Amino acid sequence: MENNSEKSTVNATQSVDAYSTMSHLNIEKIEQEYMEMFWTDQEREMEKIDNFKNNLLVSPNHIKNIMKTNKDVRRITSESPVLLAKACDFFIQ
């Protein structure tokens, strides 16, 4: 009798392990699909924007002023504050 209960315990443990592995794989698949949808939507949104700089939550000028407060920063390309502002928008969303 003990032998059967031990086998049942082993089978139950294996079933739980298999289920948790399958659940983990499903969660990863769902997360991957969500990320793909998110970036596809972001790309569509950016294609619709006529004037990219005016549609940001954080002003590129504010970003540039913050960058200038660092003594090590000597030159700032015009794209850097815009890209950082868009990254802030993604973070805020």
C-alpha contacts under 8 A as a table, 3 or more apart, distances in Angstrom:
res1	aa1	res2	aa2	distance
1	M	4	N	5.32
1	M	5	S	6.52
2	E	5	S	5.10
2	E	6	E	6.14
3	N	6	E	5.12
3	N	7	K	6.26
4	N	7	K	5.05
4	N	8	S	6.14
5	S	8	S	4.94
5	S	9	T	6.13
6	E	9	T	5.05
6	E	10	V	6.20
7	K	10	V	5.07
7	K	11	N	6.06
8	S	11	N	5.05
8	S	12	A	6.00
9	T	12	A	5.08
9	T	13	T	6.10
10	V	13	T	5.10
10	V	14	Q	6.15
11	N	14	Q	5.08
11	N	15	S	6.10
12	A	15	S	5.02
12	A	16	V	6.21
13	T	16	V	5.14
13	T	17	D	6.17
14	Q	17	D	5.06
14	Q	18	A	6.07
15	S	18	A	5.10
15	S	19	Y	6.03
16	V	19	Y	5.02
16	V	20	S	6.09
17	D	20	S	5.19
17	D	21	T	6.15
18	A	21	T	5.12
18	A	22	M	6.17
19	Y	22	M	5.09
19	Y	23	S	6.03
20	S	23	S	4.96
20	S	24	H	6.04
21	T	24	H	5.10
21	T	25	L	6.26
22	M	25	L	5.08
22	M	26	N	6.15
23	S	26	N	5.04
23	S	27	I	6.12
24	H	27	I	5.11
24	H	28	E	6.22
25	L	28	E	5.12
25	L	29	K	6.18
26	N	29	K	5.03
26	N	30	I	6.14
27	I	30	I	5.09
27	I	31	E	6.10
28	E	31	E	5.07
28	E	32	Q	6.08
29	K	32	Q	5.09
29	K	33	E	6.19
30	I	33	E	5.10
30	I	34	Y	6.11
31	E	34	Y	5.01
31	E	35	M	6.16
32	Q	35	M	5.15
32	Q	36	E	6.23
33	E	36	E	5.13
33	E	37	M	6.19
34	Y	37	M	5.10
34	Y	38	F	6.04
35	M	38	F	4.98
35	M	39	W	6.19
36	E	39	W	5.39
36	E	40	T	6.06
37	M	40	T	5.08
37	M	41	D	6.08
38	F	41	D	5.20
38	F	42	Q	6.18
39	W	42	Q	4.89
39	W	43	E	6.06
40	T	43	E	5.13
40	T	44	R	6.30
41	D	44	R	5.12
41	D	45	E	6.10
42	Q	45	E	5.02
42	Q	46	M	6.13
43	E	46	M	5.16
43	E	47	E	6.22
44	R	47	E	5.12
44	R	48	K	6.41
45	E	48	K	5.26
45	E	49	I	6.63
46	M	49	I	5.32
46	M	52	F	7.53
47	E	50	D	7.91
49	I	52	F	5.78
49	I	55	N	7.60
51	N	54	N	5.84
51	N	55	N	6.98
52	F	55	N	5.68
52	F	56	L	7.29
53	K	56	L	6.11
53	K	59	S	7.81
53	K	60	P	7.36
53	K	82	V	6.69
54	N	59	S	8.00
56	L	59	S	6.42
56	L	85	A	6.68
56	L	86	K	6.48
56	L	89	D	6.78
57	L	85	A	7.46
57	L	88	C	7.92
57	L	89	D	6.01
58	V	62	H	7.20
58	V	63	I	7.60
58	V	85	A	5.48
58	V	86	K	7.83
58	V	88	C	7.03
58	V	89	D	7.08
59	S	62	H	5.27
59	S	63	I	6.59
59	S	85	A	6.57
60	P	63	I	4.96
60	P	64	K	6.09
60	P	81	P	4.81
60	P	82	V	5.15
60	P	84	L	7.68
60	P	85	A	5.73
61	N	64	K	4.94
61	N	65	N	6.16
61	N	81	P	7.14
62	H	65	N	5.11
62	H	66	I	6.25
63	I	66	I	5.11
63	I	67	M	6.18
63	I	81	P	5.49
63	I	84	L	7.29
63	I	85	A	6.81
64	K	67	M	4.99
64	K	68	K	6.18
64	K	76	I	7.59
64	K	81	P	5.60
65	N	68	K	5.08
65	N	69	T	6.60
66	I	69	T	5.38
66	I	70	N	7.54
67	M	70	N	5.86
67	M	73	V	6.94
68	K	71	K	7.21
68	K	73	V	6.23
68	K	74	R	7.69
69	T	73	V	7.98
70	N	73	V	5.66
71	K	74	R	7.56
73	V	76	I	7.38
76	I	80	S	6.79
76	I	81	P	7.99
77	T	80	S	5.61
77	T	81	P	7.82
78	S	81	P	6.61
78	S	82	V	7.34
79	E	82	V	5.34
79	E	83	L	6.12
80	S	83	L	5.24
80	S	84	L	6.11
81	P	84	L	5.09
81	P	85	A	5.97
82	V	85	A	5.05
82	V	86	K	6.27
83	L	86	K	5.11
83	L	87	A	6.19
84	L	87	A	4.92
84	L	88	C	6.18
85	A	88	C	5.01
85	A	89	D	6.32
86	K	89	D	4.91
86	K	90	F	6.34
87	A	90	F	5.08
87	A	91	F	6.23
88	C	91	F	4.96
88	C	92	I	6.07
89	D	92	I	5.08
89	D	93	Q	6.15
90	F	93	Q	5.18
